[in-house]
Amino acid sequence: MSHTEAIDYLRESANFLRTLGSLMYTELTQEQIENLKSQNLAAIGGEDEGLMGDGFRGIGRYLSRCGMNVRQDLAVEYARIFLGAGVSAKQSAAPFESVFTSPEGLLMQDARDEVVAVYRRYGTVIDPEVNVPEDHLGFELTFLGNMADKTADELAAESVDETCVADLVDAQMAFIDAHILNWVDALSEKVDEFAESQFYPSVMKLIKGCTAEYKEALGELA
């Protein structure tokens, strides 16, 4: 990967990671839905037999067949899967790392404190008025997106600080291992269990495929 290619890849990854984070954080807006519809996601997936190909094709198929009430349908789906609407708390796929990594399966456990420390070290601050634990998968993906942009900024600087770049790359690889790949498969299984459409299971495939691919690319950059 050339210097210019690395910068371009990091910029594209930053935007995509933040997009994935926004899909997980709350119910989709009509604008988000229309934006997804405007893209030929099935073609983007192409013949890729990996997770990302499956994810793009799954979302594309869903949106090509959805009805007029797609926003309401997806809001209901989101509430049932991630918020436990209509089911017990233990049956929902709460998208918080602590729920999947703490012995008690509770919110606000060690994982939350750990990610807050990493966020602060690299200048990411979650608005306290949001009132959502910081180990939400949406926040974690957004953090990675911001870190990708920081890395691209450093590489694009007139005088590249190789030590700083190496620190940013190492931090992202460590974060992916310690705070995404360690629990995203378990969350994905829960999503598959409670989903009634292929939209959110497909989103989870994109998240798993993207983070694994991004970590591999960071390894090459390192």
N, C-alpha and C positions, 0 to 999 in steps of 0.2 A: 504494500500500500504506500503510494507516494505521499509526500507532505500535503499536497493540495487535496488528494483523494481522502486523506485522513480527516482533514478539516470539513470537507463536504459530508463525509459519512457521519461525523459527530453532529453536525447541524441537523441532518435529516433524522438521526436517531433521537436527538433532543426533542424535536417536534413530535415524533411518533410516540415516544415514551410519555410525553405530557398528554397527548391525545388519549392514550390508553388509560392514563390516570384519571382523566376527566370522565371517561366512560364508566369507571368504577366508583367514582366519588358520590354521584347522586343520579337521579333519574335523568334521562336524556331530554334536552330541550327540542323543540320543533326544528330549530336552526341546525342542531347537531344531526338530527335525523335526515334533514334535507341535504346536508353536506355529504353524509354517507351515501345517500341515494344517488347523488350526482356523480359518484365515482364508480367506475366499472370494477367492483371488487372481485367479481368472479374472474375477470381477465387478469387482475393483479395476482390472484392466487395461481392462475395458469395451471400448469401440470405439476406444480410443486407438491410433492408427496409428504412434505414435512408439516409440522404443526401450523406454521404461518400460512401455508397454502390452504390447509383445511379451514383455518380460521377465516381467511378472506372469503373463500367460497361459501362457507356457512352463513356469514353475515349477508353476503350478496344474495344468496338464495332466499333468506328470510325477508329481506327488504323488497325483493322482486315479487313476492307473493303476499305481502302484508296488506291488510285492509285499510280503510279510511281512518280508523281509530288507532293507528300504530303507536302514536305517542302514549295514549292511555293504556294500550295493551302492554307496552314496554314498562311503563310506570308500575303497573300492577305486578308484572313479572319481577321487576327490581325489588319491590317491597316484599314480595313473598320470599324470594331467594335470600336477599341480603339483610332485610329488616325483620324477618320472621312474621310478617303480617299473615294472620290466619293460621299460624303454626306455633308450636312451642319454641322457646329460645334455643333449646338444644337441637332443634331440627333446622335452624336457619344456617346459612353459610355466611356468618358474620365476617366481613373482610378485614379483620384485625389480627395482626400477627400474634399478639398475646393469647388470643382465644385458641390458637392452634399450637402454641409452643409452651404454654404454661401448664404445669401439672393439673391445676384446678380448672383450666379452660376459661379463665376470667379475663376481663378487660384490665388495662392499666397495670400490667405486670412488667417483668424485667425487659421484655422486648421493647416496650414503649419507652422506657428510660434510656435504653441503649440507642435507639434511633434518634431521640431528641439530642443526645450528646453528639452524634455524628452530624445532624442537621446544623447544630450551633457551630460546630468546628468549621463548617464550610459555608456559613453565612445564610443558611435557610431558616427562616422563622415562620412558624405556623401562627396565624392570627388567633389569639386566645379566645376571641369572640365566636370562632367557629364551633367551639365546644365539642370537638370530635377528637378522640385519642389519636396521637400522632403516628401510631403504627398501622394506620389504615393503609391498605394497599394502594389506594389512589395517591396518598401523600408520598409513599415510598417511590412510586413510579415517577411522580413529578420531581422529586429530589434527584433521581437519576438523570432525568431530562435536563435539569438545571446544571448538574455536574458535567454532562456532555457538552453543554454550551460553554462552561468555564474552561474545559479542556481545549475546546476549539479556539476560544479567545487566546489562551496561552500560546497555542501553536501558531496562531495568526499574528502574534506580536512581532514587532520589528526585530527584537532580540529575545529569542525563545529561552525561557528559564527551564532547562531540562529537569532540574530537581523538582520544580513545582509541577511540571507535567507528570513526572513519574509518581509523585504523591497523589495527584488527582486520579490517575489511572489505577494505582494500587487500591485507593480508597473505594473506588467504584466496584472493582472486582471483589473486594472483601465484602462490600455491602450486598452485592448480589448473592454471594454465597451465604452470608450470615442472616440476611433479612428478607430474601425473596425466594430463592430456590429451596430454602429449608422448610417452607410451608405452603408454597403456591400449588403444589400437586394435591395436597390434602384439601385445600380450598376448592380446587377445580373439581374434585370428586363430589364435594357437597353441592356445588353448583349443578353438576350433571344430575344429581339425585333430585333436586327440587325444581329444576327448570321445566317448563312446559313448552318452550320453543327452543330453537337452536341458537338464538342470538347470543345470550350470555355464555353458554358453553363455548361458542366460537370466539368470543372475546377472550376467554381464559386461554384458549389455544394460542391466540396472538400474543398474549402476555408471556406465556411460558416460552414460546418460540422466540420472541423478540429478545427477552432477557438472556436466554441461553446464547443466542447468536451475538448479542452485544458483548457479552462477557468474552466470547471467543475472539471477537474483533479487538477488544481491549488488550487481550493477551498478545495479539500480533503487534499492536501499537507499542506495547511495553518493550 
